[in-house]
Amino acid sequence: MIEIIAVLVILGILAAVAIPRYLSILNETTSQSAQAAVAEVKGRLSASQAKYLMRNDGVAPTSPILYSYATDANQYGGNLANVGADFSVTVTSGTPITISVTAVKGQTVSVTDNYAAAGDP
């Protein structure tokens, strides 16, 4: 009987330590997934900027011009912020371009970053 009580106490201690750690890891992975979505949009903007530079004799675009170019039908169109069904991403034109992730797999998260085009002052 004492052995069963000892096992239950040990399991209780493990649960008290493991569950908060598991929840912490879950929150970290959600945040890192959001950061990966931001990195994906930045990669798309970088690719669009490279194409713009090649097509315009090396003249660097400003952020508003890059945003217009990247969302053009010949580039990503309305899909610039579409990094998958699990993410809620918005990309806003401005100087610099703002990228925000507000949800990952239905969980609320707040990750925002900026992308400055090569032609920005």
C-alpha positions as CSV (number, residue, x, y, z in Angstrom):
1,M,0.0,0.0,0.0
2,I,2.8,2.4,0.8
3,E,4.4,1.6,-2.6
4,I,1.2,2.7,-4.4
5,I,1.1,5.9,-2.4
6,A,4.7,6.6,-3.2
7,V,4.1,6.0,-6.9
8,L,1.1,8.3,-6.9
9,V,3.1,11.0,-5.1
10,I,5.9,10.7,-7.7
11,L,3.4,10.8,-10.6
12,G,1.8,13.9,-9.1
13,I,5.1,15.7,-8.8
14,L,6.0,14.7,-12.4
15,A,2.6,16.0,-13.6
16,A,3.0,19.3,-11.8
17,V,6.3,19.8,-13.5
18,A,5.6,18.3,-17.0
19,I,2.3,19.9,-17.8
20,P,3.4,23.6,-17.4
21,R,6.5,22.8,-19.4
22,Y,4.5,21.2,-22.2
23,L,2.2,24.3,-22.3
24,S,5.3,26.5,-22.5
25,I,6.7,24.5,-25.4
26,L,3.4,24.6,-27.2
27,N,3.3,28.5,-26.9
28,E,6.9,28.6,-28.1
29,T,6.2,26.5,-31.2
30,T,3.2,28.7,-32.0
31,S,5.3,31.8,-31.9
32,Q,8.1,30.2,-33.9
33,S,5.5,29.1,-36.6
34,A,4.3,32.7,-36.8
35,Q,7.9,33.9,-37.2
36,A,8.3,31.4,-40.0
37,A,5.2,32.7,-41.8
38,V,6.7,36.3,-41.6
39,A,10.0,34.9,-43.0
40,E,8.1,33.3,-45.9
41,V,6.5,36.6,-46.8
42,K,9.8,38.4,-46.5
43,G,11.3,35.8,-48.9
44,R,8.5,36.4,-51.4
45,L,9.1,40.2,-51.2
46,S,12.9,39.6,-51.7
47,A,12.2,37.5,-54.8
48,S,9.8,40.2,-56.1
49,Q,12.4,42.8,-55.5
50,A,15.1,40.8,-57.4
51,K,12.7,40.5,-60.4
52,Y,11.9,44.2,-60.2
53,L,15.6,45.0,-60.2
54,M,16.3,42.8,-63.2
55,R,13.4,44.2,-65.2
56,N,14.2,47.9,-64.4
57,D,17.9,48.0,-65.1
58,G,18.9,47.8,-61.5
59,V,16.7,50.7,-60.3
60,A,15.6,49.8,-56.7
61,P,12.0,50.0,-55.8
62,T,10.6,51.9,-52.8
63,S,8.4,49.9,-50.4
64,P,5.0,51.1,-51.9
65,I,6.3,50.3,-55.5
66,L,7.5,46.9,-54.3
67,Y,4.2,46.1,-52.6
68,S,2.3,47.0,-55.8
69,Y,4.7,44.9,-57.9
70,A,4.6,41.9,-55.6
71,T,0.8,41.9,-55.5
72,D,0.5,42.3,-59.3
73,A,-1.2,39.4,-61.1
74,N,2.2,38.4,-62.7
75,Q,3.7,38.0,-59.2
76,Y,1.8,36.7,-56.2
77,G,-1.4,38.6,-56.9
78,G,-3.7,38.4,-53.8
79,N,-1.6,35.5,-52.5
80,L,1.3,37.4,-51.1
81,A,0.0,36.8,-47.6
82,N,-1.3,33.3,-48.2
83,V,1.3,31.1,-46.5
84,G,-1.2,28.3,-45.7
85,A,-4.6,27.7,-44.2
86,D,-3.1,27.5,-40.7
87,F,-2.0,31.1,-40.6
88,S,-3.8,34.5,-40.5
89,V,-1.3,36.9,-42.2
90,T,-1.7,40.5,-43.3
91,V,0.7,42.5,-45.4
92,T,0.3,46.3,-45.4
93,S,1.8,48.7,-47.9
94,G,3.8,51.5,-46.5
95,T,7.4,52.5,-45.9
96,P,8.4,49.9,-44.7
97,I,6.0,47.1,-45.6
98,T,4.4,45.7,-42.5
99,I,3.8,41.9,-42.1
100,S,1.6,40.7,-39.2
101,V,0.6,37.3,-38.1
102,T,-2.5,37.2,-35.8
103,A,-3.3,33.5,-35.6
104,V,-1.7,30.1,-36.0
105,K,-4.0,27.1,-36.2
106,G,-6.7,29.1,-34.5
107,Q,-4.5,30.2,-31.6
108,T,-4.1,33.9,-31.2
109,V,-0.6,35.2,-31.6
110,S,0.9,38.6,-32.3
111,V,4.0,38.7,-34.4
112,T,4.8,41.8,-36.5
113,D,7.8,42.7,-38.6
114,N,8.7,45.1,-41.3
115,Y,10.4,44.8,-44.7
116,A,12.2,47.8,-46.2
117,A,12.7,47.8,-49.9
118,A,16.2,48.6,-51.3
119,G,15.0,52.0,-52.7
120,D,13.7,53.3,-49.3
121,P,15.4,56.3,-47.9
